[in-house]
Amino acid sequence: MIKTKNAKQLVACQQCDALYDTPILKQGQSAKCTRCGSILAERKVDSIERSFYWSLAGIMLSAPAILLPLMGVTLVGQYHHASLLDCILALIDRGFFMIATLVFLFTLAVPVVRLLGAFYITYSFKFNRLKPSLLHFFRAFHYLDNWAMLNVFMLGIVVSMYKLLDDTELSINMGLLAFILWLICSTMASSTLDQDYIWQELENEFVD
């Protein structure tokens, strides 16, 4: 969003960079670019409520998703299982410090911080606890969207299971179910959060 000298607000199309006056939308409405047809702006329905409860559910699922065993492998009569945390510790134990750091950051630290951030932001709006510091916090939170890679780790689990099916006996543990639900909650908490609305409200409240 761009403010001109006469305080008129403009919005730029993310596809073709065309400039428009910022549309005034109600919940559920969207505006399209007349040049390329892409979505210019939209208001999501019950954004604060939905994102609040999705992020709360994700926070509650974080511990079981991280600590419970994802799956078990039976090979030569011996059974082994591992959680997400066990995978990181195993990488460290084998000397793959860089890979362990990346897995920790992108599949554990960033998703948890994103959920906590979404919860804090929506909690502040839901219970009218807005502070000037929330504007700076939301600017930092905005950059985390591209760094959470739970879906990539989930894809790695699926590929691993496919490759192990012929040689071992696999068992699905509760940790994998918790991880899938955690992935869903993290995705929904982000997708239901109306960032344009939050930017607008914070700027109207705290930016002169």
C-alpha positions as CSV (number, residue, x, y, z in Angstrom):
1,M,0.0,0.0,0.0
2,I,1.3,3.5,-0.9
3,K,0.5,6.8,0.6
4,T,0.7,9.9,-1.5
5,K,1.5,13.4,-0.2
6,N,-2.2,14.2,0.1
7,A,-2.7,11.1,2.3
8,K,-4.5,9.3,-0.5
9,Q,-3.8,5.6,-0.3
10,L,-3.0,3.5,-3.4
11,V,-2.5,-0.2,-3.8
12,A,-0.3,-1.8,-6.5
13,C,-1.2,-5.0,-8.3
14,Q,1.4,-7.7,-7.4
15,Q,1.3,-9.1,-11.0
16,C,1.5,-6.0,-13.3
17,D,2.2,-3.1,-10.9
18,A,-0.8,-1.1,-11.9
19,L,-1.8,1.5,-9.3
20,Y,-5.4,1.9,-8.0
21,D,-7.1,3.8,-5.2
22,T,-7.4,1.4,-2.2
23,P,-10.8,-0.2,-2.5
24,I,-13.2,-0.2,0.5
25,L,-14.3,-3.8,0.9
26,K,-16.6,-5.7,3.2
27,Q,-15.9,-9.2,4.5
28,G,-16.0,-11.8,1.7
29,Q,-15.5,-9.2,-1.0
30,S,-12.5,-8.9,-3.4
31,A,-11.2,-6.5,-6.0
32,K,-9.5,-7.5,-9.2
33,C,-7.0,-5.7,-11.4
34,T,-8.7,-4.5,-14.6
35,R,-5.4,-4.9,-16.5
36,C,-4.4,-8.5,-15.7
37,G,-7.4,-9.8,-13.8
38,S,-5.4,-10.9,-10.7
39,I,-6.7,-10.4,-7.2
40,L,-5.9,-6.8,-6.1
41,A,-7.3,-6.9,-2.6
42,E,-9.7,-9.0,-0.6
43,R,-11.3,-9.1,2.8
44,K,-11.4,-12.6,4.4
45,V,-14.4,-13.6,6.4
46,D,-13.9,-13.7,10.2
47,S,-10.2,-13.5,9.7
48,I,-9.2,-12.7,13.3
49,E,-11.5,-15.3,14.9
50,R,-10.5,-18.1,12.5
51,S,-6.8,-17.4,12.6
52,F,-6.9,-17.1,16.4
53,Y,-8.4,-20.6,16.9
54,W,-6.3,-22.2,14.2
55,S,-3.1,-20.8,15.7
56,L,-4.2,-21.9,19.2
57,A,-4.9,-25.4,18.0
58,G,-1.5,-25.4,16.3
59,I,0.3,-24.3,19.5
60,M,-1.4,-27.2,21.4
61,L,-0.3,-29.7,18.8
62,S,3.3,-28.5,18.6
63,A,4.5,-30.6,21.5
64,P,3.1,-34.0,20.4
65,A,4.1,-33.3,16.8
66,I,7.7,-32.6,17.8
67,L,8.1,-35.2,20.6
68,L,6.0,-38.2,19.7
69,P,7.4,-40.9,17.4
70,L,6.4,-40.3,13.7
71,M,6.7,-43.9,12.6
72,G,8.3,-47.1,13.5
73,V,10.5,-49.5,11.5
74,T,10.9,-53.2,12.1
75,L,14.1,-54.6,10.5
76,V,15.7,-58.0,11.2
77,G,13.4,-58.4,14.2
78,Q,14.4,-55.1,15.8
79,Y,12.0,-52.2,16.2
80,H,13.0,-48.5,16.0
81,H,11.0,-45.3,16.0
82,A,11.9,-41.6,15.8
83,S,10.3,-38.3,16.5
84,L,11.0,-35.0,14.8
85,L,13.3,-34.1,17.7
86,D,15.0,-37.5,17.4
87,C,15.7,-36.9,13.7
88,I,17.5,-33.6,14.6
89,L,19.5,-35.2,17.4
90,A,20.5,-38.1,15.1
91,L,21.8,-35.7,12.5
92,I,23.8,-33.9,15.1
93,D,25.2,-37.2,16.4
94,R,26.4,-38.2,12.9
95,G,28.1,-34.9,12.4
96,F,25.6,-33.3,9.9
97,F,25.5,-30.0,11.9
98,M,24.4,-27.8,9.0
99,I,21.5,-30.1,7.9
100,A,20.5,-30.4,11.6
101,T,20.4,-26.7,11.9
102,L,18.3,-26.2,8.8
103,V,15.9,-28.9,9.8
104,F,15.6,-27.3,13.3
105,L,15.0,-23.8,11.9
106,F,12.6,-24.6,9.1
107,T,10.6,-27.5,10.5
108,L,10.6,-26.6,14.2
109,A,11.6,-23.1,15.2
110,V,10.0,-21.1,12.4
111,P,6.7,-22.9,12.4
112,V,6.4,-22.5,16.2
113,V,7.3,-18.8,16.1
114,R,4.8,-18.3,13.3
115,L,2.0,-19.9,15.3
116,L,2.9,-17.9,18.4
117,G,3.1,-14.8,16.3
118,A,-0.3,-15.4,14.7
119,F,-1.8,-16.1,18.1
120,Y,-0.3,-12.9,19.6
121,I,-1.5,-10.7,16.7
122,T,-5.0,-12.2,16.6
123,Y,-5.3,-12.1,20.4
124,S,-4.4,-8.4,20.4
125,F,-7.1,-7.7,17.8
126,K,-9.7,-10.0,19.3
127,F,-9.4,-8.5,22.8
128,N,-8.5,-5.0,21.7
129,R,-5.0,-5.0,23.1
130,L,-3.4,-3.0,20.3
131,K,0.0,-1.4,21.0
132,P,2.4,0.6,18.8
133,S,4.9,-2.2,19.1
134,L,2.5,-4.5,17.4
135,L,3.1,-2.7,14.1
136,H,6.8,-3.5,14.2
137,F,6.1,-7.0,15.4
138,F,3.8,-7.6,12.4
139,R,6.4,-6.3,10.0
140,A,8.8,-8.9,11.3
141,F,6.1,-11.6,11.3
142,H,5.3,-10.9,7.7
143,Y,8.7,-12.1,6.6
144,L,8.3,-15.5,8.2
145,D,5.8,-16.8,5.7
146,N,8.4,-18.0,3.2
147,W,10.6,-19.8,5.8
148,A,8.3,-22.4,7.3
149,M,8.8,-25.7,5.5
150,L,6.7,-28.3,7.3
151,N,5.2,-29.3,3.9
152,V,8.7,-30.1,2.6
153,F,9.5,-32.3,5.7
154,M,6.1,-34.0,5.2
155,L,7.0,-34.8,1.6
156,G,10.3,-36.2,2.8
157,I,8.4,-38.5,5.3
158,V,6.2,-39.8,2.5
159,V,9.1,-40.4,0.1
160,S,11.0,-42.3,2.9
161,M,7.9,-44.4,3.7
162,Y,7.6,-45.3,0.0
163,K,11.2,-46.4,-0.2
164,L,11.1,-48.4,3.0
165,L,7.9,-50.3,2.3
166,D,9.6,-53.1,0.3
167,D,12.4,-53.8,2.8
168,T,10.9,-53.2,6.2
169,E,7.7,-53.3,8.2
170,L,6.4,-49.8,8.9
171,S,4.0,-48.7,11.6
172,I,2.4,-45.3,11.8
173,N,2.6,-43.7,15.2
174,M,0.5,-40.9,16.8
175,G,3.3,-38.5,16.2
176,L,2.7,-38.6,12.4
177,L,-1.0,-37.8,12.9
178,A,-0.1,-34.9,15.3
179,F,2.4,-33.7,12.7
180,I,-0.2,-33.7,9.9
181,L,-2.7,-31.9,12.1
182,W,0.1,-29.4,13.1
183,L,0.8,-28.8,9.4
184,I,-2.9,-28.2,8.7
185,C,-3.2,-25.8,11.6
186,S,-0.1,-23.9,10.6
187,T,-1.3,-23.6,7.0
188,M,-4.8,-22.5,8.0
189,A,-3.6,-20.0,10.6
190,S,-1.6,-18.3,7.9
191,S,-4.1,-18.5,5.1
192,T,-7.0,-17.2,7.1
193,L,-5.1,-14.2,8.5
194,D,-6.1,-11.1,6.5
195,Q,-2.8,-9.3,6.4
196,D,-4.1,-6.4,4.4
197,Y,-6.8,-5.7,7.0
198,I,-4.2,-5.9,9.8
199,W,-1.8,-3.5,8.0
200,Q,-4.6,-1.1,7.4
201,E,-5.9,-1.2,11.0
202,L,-2.4,-0.8,12.5
203,E,-1.4,2.0,10.2
204,N,-4.7,3.9,10.8
205,E,-4.1,3.5,14.6
206,F,-0.5,4.2,14.9
207,V,0.9,5.9,11.8
208,D,0.4,9.6,11.4
